[in-house]
Amino acid sequence: MTPIANGVEVSEIDLLDDESCRELGRIVAHECVVVVRQSVPEQRLYDIQMLWGQPCMPIVNRYVLEKRLTGRHWRSAFMAMGQVASGLDKTGALPGMARVSFIKDKRGKATGLFPNGELDWHADQQAYHDSQRVIGLMSLWGSEKSRTSFLCTAPAYDALNHEDRSMVDEAVCVWRWDGGGMSPDIEKWHLEISRYNMVPHENMETKLVDSTVTGRKGMRFPSHCFSHFKGMTAEESQKFKAHLWNKIDRPEHIYHHDWHDGETVFMDQNITLHARPTNVTHGNRRTMTRMISYLDRLFPGEGPADHVLYDGARLSHDEFARLVDAQRLQEFAQSMAPA
């Protein structure tokens, strides 16, 4: 295990040995950013993360599979969800896994997530209070000359002075959809995917402080889709957010990974941000696999949350799904109304 900027690189590990892979999962849980340069097939990446915990998908996608969300008002979202899953047809149904790719199918439709443009700092399902989730991002082909950047907030949190630490420890983030500021150039159909991953409903809440399953503390920093900190005005919130970002966004906290095909970077999603400064454009062959899982098979009790924090309340998934559905139905009715 070799230190890199705010993370580690693991080498000479037998990725076909389950016990070695379980130990890798424990390292990922604590270190937050872990580079592995040894190549494995997509199926093995899936199997490795299944040793760690249950597969994870956006809660709205889960509600769709569970038939909590149905009706023609969801048609465009269903089509977008199906579109980004099409790139995995040859590998079979692998819950939690998707391609990240610009490559088009015969109808000219993208076969993966985030098909174009740059991606600013973000994490998976930032507005959803949940147990620690990790992503395995593996380069399949066409990845050379592209970069992904990773930023674990734990060192910045540890370095806070007493006054800042006290405020951070008490802060609650309130979220709202911002129209797609994380990826301003993304193809418009993809905004359905981004919205329901980032903020399925306005006024979702998370504590600013979060932690890994090993107890390492950091910040679930609201890089995008941020409304305000609870109890602060919008102006006060933006000022405090900028103050914190000045302490987080420093070279010593960021690892830049310049890709070669066959590599994997495992990254935490609770206290770690990532970005794609590479502008993926038409004709780019860069294709990645992205697998998301929990860690509850290594750390029992750390599986999916049974609730959503919303507007000061702790809602069951049934209650929250009804809210999301009602909002979608209202938007659909407005879109169908005569001008």
C-alpha positions in Angstrom: 0.0 0.0 0.0 1.6 3.3 -1.2 0.4 6.8 -0.2 -0.8 9.1 -2.9 -2.2 12.6 -2.5 -5.0 12.1 0.0 -5.4 8.4 -0.8 -3.5 5.2 -1.3 -2.5 2.9 -4.2 -2.8 -0.9 -3.6 -0.6 -3.1 -5.7 0.3 -6.8 -5.9 -3.1 -7.9 -4.7 -4.7 -11.1 -5.9 -8.0 -9.8 -7.2 -9.3 -13.3 -7.8 -8.9 -14.2 -4.1 -12.0 -13.3 -2.2 -10.3 -12.8 1.2 -7.7 -10.4 -0.4 -10.6 -8.5 -1.9 -12.4 -8.3 1.4 -9.3 -6.7 2.9 -9.3 -4.3 -0.1 -12.8 -3.3 0.8 -11.8 -2.5 4.4 -9.0 -0.3 3.0 -11.4 1.5 0.7 -13.9 2.1 3.6 -11.3 4.0 5.6 -8.9 5.6 3.0 -11.7 6.9 0.8 -9.6 7.0 -2.4 -7.8 3.8 -3.5 -6.1 3.2 -6.8 -5.7 -0.4 -8.2 -3.9 -0.6 -11.6 -4.5 -4.4 -12.1 -7.2 -5.2 -14.6 -10.3 -7.4 -14.0 -13.4 -8.0 -16.1 -16.5 -6.1 -15.3 -18.1 -9.2 -13.9 -15.2 -9.6 -11.4 -15.5 -5.9 -10.3 -19.1 -6.6 -9.6 -18.3 -9.7 -7.7 -15.6 -8.0 -5.6 -18.0 -5.2 -4.5 -20.7 -7.8 -3.8 -18.2 -9.2 -1.2 -18.3 -5.8 0.5 -22.1 -5.1 0.5 -25.4 -4.8 -1.3 -25.5 -3.1 -4.7 -26.7 0.5 -4.6 -28.8 2.4 -7.0 -30.5 5.8 -6.8 -33.6 5.7 -4.6 -35.9 6.8 -7.4 -34.6 3.9 -9.6 -35.3 1.6 -6.7 -38.8 3.0 -6.3 -39.4 2.3 -10.0 -38.3 -1.3 -9.7 -40.5 -1.7 -6.6 -43.5 -0.3 -8.5 -43.8 2.6 -6.1 -43.6 5.0 -9.1 -45.7 4.2 -12.1 -47.8 6.0 -14.7 -47.3 7.9 -18.0 -46.0 11.0 -16.1 -42.8 9.0 -15.5 -42.3 7.9 -19.1 -39.5 10.2 -20.1 -37.6 9.4 -16.9 -38.1 5.6 -17.4 -36.7 6.0 -21.0 -33.7 7.8 -19.7 -33.0 5.2 -17.1 -33.3 2.4 -19.6 -31.0 4.2 -22.0 -28.1 4.5 -19.7 -28.4 0.8 -18.8 -28.2 -0.3 -22.4 -24.4 -0.4 -22.5 -24.4 -3.3 -20.2 -26.7 -5.6 -22.2 -23.8 -7.9 -23.1 -22.8 -8.5 -19.5 -26.2 -9.1 -18.2 -28.2 -7.5 -15.4 -25.7 -6.3 -12.8 -27.6 -4.1 -10.2 -25.6 -1.1 -9.2 -23.4 -1.1 -12.3 -23.6 1.2 -15.3 -21.3 2.4 -18.1 -20.0 6.0 -18.4 -19.7 6.5 -22.1 -20.4 8.7 -25.1 -20.7 5.7 -27.4 -24.0 5.6 -29.2 -26.2 2.7 -30.2 -27.6 2.1 -33.7 -30.3 4.6 -33.1 -27.8 7.3 -32.1 -28.6 7.2 -28.4 -25.9 7.3 -25.7 -25.3 3.9 -24.0 -23.9 5.3 -20.7 -24.1 7.9 -17.9 -22.5 11.4 -18.2 -21.9 11.0 -22.0 -20.4 14.4 -22.7 -18.8 17.5 -21.2 -16.9 18.1 -18.0 -18.3 17.2 -14.6 -17.7 19.6 -11.7 -17.2 18.3 -8.1 -20.0 16.0 -7.0 -20.8 12.7 -5.2 -23.5 10.1 -5.8 -26.9 11.0 -4.3 -25.5 13.9 -2.4 -28.9 14.9 -0.9 -29.6 11.4 0.5 -28.8 10.7 4.1 -27.5 7.1 3.9 -24.8 4.6 5.1 -21.4 4.8 3.4 -21.5 3.9 -0.3 -18.4 3.3 -2.5 -18.0 3.5 -6.3 -15.5 1.4 -8.2 -14.7 3.4 -11.4 -12.9 1.2 -13.9 -11.5 2.3 -17.3 -12.4 -0.1 -20.1 -11.1 1.5 -23.3 -10.3 4.9 -24.7 -9.4 6.4 -21.3 -5.9 7.7 -22.1 -5.5 11.4 -21.9 -8.5 11.7 -19.6 -8.5 12.6 -16.0 -10.7 12.2 -12.9 -10.0 14.2 -9.7 -10.8 13.0 -6.2 -11.2 15.1 -3.0 -11.6 13.4 0.4 -12.7 16.1 3.0 -11.5 14.2 6.1 -8.1 16.1 6.3 -9.8 19.4 5.9 -12.3 18.5 8.6 -9.5 17.4 10.9 -7.7 20.8 10.4 -10.7 23.0 11.3 -10.3 25.3 14.2 -12.7 25.1 17.2 -15.1 27.7 16.0 -15.4 26.3 12.5 -15.6 22.7 13.8 -18.5 23.6 16.2 -20.5 25.2 13.4 -19.8 22.3 11.0 -20.8 19.8 13.6 -24.2 21.4 14.0 -24.9 22.3 10.4 -27.7 20.7 8.4 -27.7 21.1 4.6 -31.0 21.7 2.8 -31.0 20.7 -0.9 -32.8 21.8 -4.1 -32.4 20.9 -7.7 -30.3 23.6 -9.5 -31.1 22.6 -13.1 -27.8 20.7 -13.7 -25.0 23.1 -12.6 -22.7 20.1 -12.1 -22.7 19.4 -15.8 -23.8 22.5 -17.7 -23.0 21.0 -21.2 -24.6 17.6 -20.6 -27.1 16.3 -23.2 -30.5 17.5 -22.1 -32.1 14.0 -21.9 -29.6 13.2 -19.2 -30.9 15.9 -16.8 -33.7 13.4 -15.9 -31.0 11.1 -14.6 -29.0 13.8 -12.8 -32.0 15.3 -11.1 -33.3 12.1 -9.6 -29.8 11.1 -8.5 -28.9 14.4 -6.9 -32.2 15.8 -5.4 -35.4 13.8 -6.0 -37.3 16.4 -4.0 -36.6 19.9 -2.8 -35.9 20.3 0.9 -34.2 17.0 1.4 -31.7 17.3 4.3 -28.4 15.9 5.4 -26.0 16.7 8.2 -22.9 18.4 6.9 -20.7 16.1 8.9 -20.7 12.5 7.8 -18.4 9.6 8.4 -17.1 6.3 6.9 -18.1 3.0 8.4 -14.7 3.0 10.2 -15.6 6.3 12.0 -13.5 8.6 9.9 -15.2 12.0 9.8 -15.5 14.5 7.0 -18.0 16.7 5.2 -20.9 15.8 2.8 -20.0 19.0 1.1 -22.8 20.6 -0.9 -20.9 21.3 -4.1 -24.1 21.7 -6.1 -27.9 21.6 -5.6 -27.4 23.5 -2.3 -30.2 25.6 -1.0 -29.0 26.7 2.5 -27.9 25.6 5.9 -30.8 25.2 8.2 -31.3 28.2 10.5 -29.2 30.4 8.3 -30.3 32.9 5.6 -29.3 32.2 2.0 -26.6 34.9 2.2 -25.2 33.5 5.4 -25.2 30.0 4.0 -23.3 31.0 0.9 -20.8 32.9 2.9 -20.1 29.9 5.2 -20.0 27.5 2.3 -17.4 29.6 0.5 -15.4 29.8 3.7 -15.4 26.0 4.1 -14.6 25.5 0.4 -11.5 27.7 0.8 -10.3 25.2 3.4 -11.2 22.1 1.4 -10.2 23.0 -2.2 -6.4 22.8 -1.7 -3.9 20.9 -3.8 -2.8 18.7 -0.9 -6.4 17.4 -0.6 -6.8 16.4 -4.2 -5.7 13.4 -6.1 -5.7 13.7 -10.0 -5.8 10.3 -11.7 -4.6 10.3 -15.4 -6.2 7.2 -16.8 -4.8 4.1 -18.6 -7.2 1.3 -19.7 -7.7 -1.4 -17.1 -7.3 0.7 -14.0 -9.8 1.1 -11.1 -10.2 3.8 -8.6 -12.4 3.0 -5.6 -13.9 6.1 -3.9 -16.1 6.8 -1.0 -19.3 8.8 -1.6 -20.2 10.2 1.8 -17.2 12.5 2.6 -15.5 12.4 -0.8 -16.1 14.4 -4.0 -14.9 13.6 -7.5 -14.8 15.6 -10.8 -14.1 15.0 -14.5 -12.1 17.9 -15.8 -11.8 16.2 -19.2 -14.3 17.5 -21.7 -15.8 14.4 -23.4 -16.9 15.3 -26.9 -18.5 13.8 -29.9 -16.7 10.7 -31.1 -14.8 10.1 -27.9 -14.4 6.4 -27.2 -13.7 6.8 -23.5 -15.7 4.1 -21.7 -15.8 3.4 -18.0 -17.7 1.0 -15.8 -19.1 2.4 -12.6 -20.2 0.1 -9.8 -21.8 1.3 -6.5 -22.2 -0.7 -3.4 -22.6 -0.5 0.4 -20.2 -2.1 2.8 -22.6 -4.0 5.0 -21.2 -7.4 4.3 -17.9 -6.2 5.8 -19.5 -4.0 8.4 -22.9 -5.4 9.5 -25.7 -2.9 10.0 -24.3 -0.5 7.4 -26.8 -1.2 4.6 -29.4 1.1 3.0 -31.1 3.6 5.2 -34.8 2.8 5.9 -35.8 6.5 5.8 -35.2 9.9 4.1 -34.6 13.2 6.0 -37.0 15.7 4.5 -38.0 19.2 5.8 -37.3 18.4 9.4 -39.0 15.0 9.3 -37.8 11.4 9.0 -39.9 9.8 6.3 -40.3 6.2 5.4 -39.5 5.3 1.8 -43.2 4.8 1.1 -44.0 8.4 2.3 -41.1 9.9 0.4 -42.0 8.0 -2.8 -45.5 9.5 -2.6 -44.1 13.0 -2.3 -41.8 12.5 -5.3 -44.7 11.0 -7.3 -47.1 13.9 -6.5 -44.4 16.4 -7.5 -43.8 14.6 -10.8 -47.6 14.4 -11.5 -48.0 18.1 -10.9 -45.1 19.0 -13.2 -46.5 16.7 -15.9 -50.0 18.3 -15.7 -48.4 21.7 -16.0 -46.4 20.6 -19.1 -49.6 19.3 -20.7 -51.7 22.4 -20.0 -52.5 24.7 -22.9 -50.2 27.7 -23.2 
